[in-house]
Amino acid sequence: MEFTLVTLRERPELLDRAVRWFHEKWGAPEEAYRTEMENYLRGKSEYAWLLALAGEEIAGGLGVIDNDFHDRKDLSPNVCAVWTEESFRGRGIAGMLLQKIVGLMREKGISPLYLVTDHVGFYERYGWEFYTTAQGDFEDHRTRVYIHR
């Protein structure tokens, strides 16, 4: 199956679906996603939102925001909400999304990027390096922060 990577600016009609989809995956308030996505669509932010589509189905996605709910506000911007639907995992979608977002941000002069995760070994495959730890706003433990230079 072929996957198409699109920014929300390329497919603004997907806004409502994307807001619901990310909310369902991560549980953050829909309004938080909508605000970030609308800022991107209106040109108030160059922090992109990227979707992988299988036909018209959202197979995966991610975004870029100032801070992904942690105490290291100096580590910005953050790639956030990286997700691939279970039925599409193992096909390289997350890697394609990560590579594409790094390239898009670099074109805008935005580098480095940061990413918070508890995963070890996955992001390194795509050029991310462990950088430090941060305290998540809603967590009782510190989480890993990666950097892509």
C-alpha positions as CSV (number, residue, x, y, z in Angstrom):
1,M,0.0,0.0,0.0
2,E,1.2,3.5,-0.8
3,F,1.2,6.2,1.7
4,T,1.0,9.9,1.0
5,L,2.6,12.4,3.4
6,V,0.8,15.7,3.5
7,T,1.0,18.9,5.6
8,L,-2.2,20.3,7.0
9,R,-1.6,23.4,4.8
10,E,-1.7,21.1,1.7
11,R,-5.0,19.5,2.9
12,P,-6.7,22.1,5.2
13,E,-10.0,20.3,4.8
14,L,-8.6,17.6,7.1
15,L,-8.4,19.9,10.1
16,D,-11.5,18.6,12.0
17,R,-10.5,14.9,11.3
18,A,-6.9,15.6,12.4
19,V,-8.0,17.3,15.6
20,R,-10.2,14.4,16.5
21,W,-7.6,11.8,15.4
22,F,-4.8,13.2,17.5
23,H,-7.1,13.7,20.5
24,E,-8.2,10.1,20.3
25,K,-4.6,8.9,20.2
26,W,-3.1,11.1,22.9
27,G,-6.0,12.4,25.0
28,A,-4.8,16.0,25.0
29,P,-7.8,18.4,24.7
30,E,-9.1,18.8,21.2
31,E,-9.0,22.6,21.6
32,A,-5.2,22.4,22.2
33,Y,-4.7,20.6,18.9
34,R,-7.1,22.9,17.1
35,T,-5.3,26.0,18.3
36,E,-1.9,24.8,17.2
37,M,-3.2,23.5,13.9
38,E,-5.1,26.7,13.2
39,N,-2.1,28.8,14.0
40,Y,-0.2,26.8,11.4
41,L,-2.9,27.1,8.8
42,R,-3.2,30.9,9.3
43,G,0.6,31.4,9.0
44,K,0.9,32.4,12.7
45,S,3.4,29.6,13.1
46,E,5.7,27.6,10.8
47,Y,5.5,24.6,13.1
48,A,3.9,22.1,10.8
49,W,1.4,19.2,11.2
50,L,2.0,16.2,9.0
51,L,-0.2,13.3,8.2
52,A,0.4,10.0,6.5
53,L,-2.6,9.0,4.4
54,A,-3.5,5.5,3.1
55,G,-6.0,6.6,0.6
56,E,-8.1,9.0,2.7
57,E,-7.5,7.2,6.0
58,I,-5.1,8.7,8.5
59,A,-2.4,6.1,9.0
60,G,-0.1,8.2,11.0
61,G,0.8,11.7,12.0
62,L,2.9,14.1,14.1
63,G,3.2,17.8,14.8
64,V,5.6,20.5,16.0
65,I,4.8,22.7,18.9
66,D,6.8,24.9,21.3
67,N,6.7,22.6,24.2
68,D,5.4,19.0,24.6
69,F,4.2,19.4,28.2
70,H,7.5,19.3,30.1
71,D,9.6,21.6,32.3
72,R,12.4,22.3,29.9
73,K,10.9,25.2,28.1
74,D,14.3,26.1,26.7
75,L,14.3,23.0,24.6
76,S,12.1,24.2,21.7
77,P,10.4,23.4,19.4
78,N,9.2,19.8,20.0
79,V,8.1,17.2,17.6
80,C,4.9,15.9,19.3
81,A,2.1,13.3,19.0
82,V,4.0,10.8,16.9
83,W,1.6,8.0,16.1
84,T,1.1,5.3,13.6
85,E,-2.1,3.3,13.6
86,E,-1.5,-0.3,14.8
87,S,-2.8,-1.8,11.5
88,F,-0.1,0.2,9.6
89,R,2.9,-0.3,11.9
90,G,6.1,-1.9,10.6
91,R,5.9,-0.2,7.2
92,G,8.2,2.7,7.9
93,I,5.5,5.4,8.3
94,A,6.9,6.9,11.5
95,G,10.3,7.1,10.0
96,M,9.0,8.8,6.8
97,L,7.1,11.3,9.0
98,L,10.1,12.0,11.1
99,Q,12.4,12.5,8.2
100,K,9.9,14.7,6.4
101,I,9.3,17.0,9.4
102,V,13.0,17.4,10.0
103,G,13.4,18.5,6.4
104,L,10.4,20.8,6.4
105,M,11.6,22.5,9.6
106,R,15.1,22.8,8.3
107,E,13.8,24.5,5.1
108,K,12.3,27.1,7.4
109,G,15.5,27.5,9.3
110,I,14.1,25.7,12.4
111,S,16.8,23.4,13.9
112,P,17.4,21.7,16.2
113,L,14.2,19.9,17.0
114,Y,13.5,18.1,20.3
115,L,11.3,15.2,21.2
116,V,10.2,13.6,24.5
117,T,9.7,9.9,24.7
118,D,10.1,6.9,26.9
119,H,11.1,4.8,23.8
120,V,14.8,3.7,23.6
121,G,16.2,2.6,20.3
122,F,13.5,3.7,17.9
123,Y,14.2,7.4,17.3
124,E,18.0,6.8,17.1
125,R,17.3,5.0,13.7
126,Y,16.2,8.4,12.3
127,G,19.1,10.5,13.4
128,W,17.8,11.5,16.9
129,E,20.2,11.5,19.8
130,F,19.5,11.3,23.5
131,Y,20.1,14.8,25.0
132,T,18.8,15.0,28.5
133,T,15.7,14.3,30.7
134,A,12.7,16.5,31.5
135,Q,9.9,16.3,34.0
136,G,6.6,15.8,32.3
137,D,3.8,18.2,33.4
138,F,1.5,15.3,34.1
139,E,4.0,12.5,35.0
140,D,5.6,11.3,38.2
141,H,8.9,10.4,36.5
142,R,11.4,12.1,34.3
143,T,11.2,11.3,30.5
144,R,13.9,11.2,27.8
145,V,14.5,14.2,25.6
146,Y,16.0,13.6,22.2
147,I,17.5,16.2,19.8
148,H,17.8,16.2,16.0
149,R,20.5,18.7,14.9
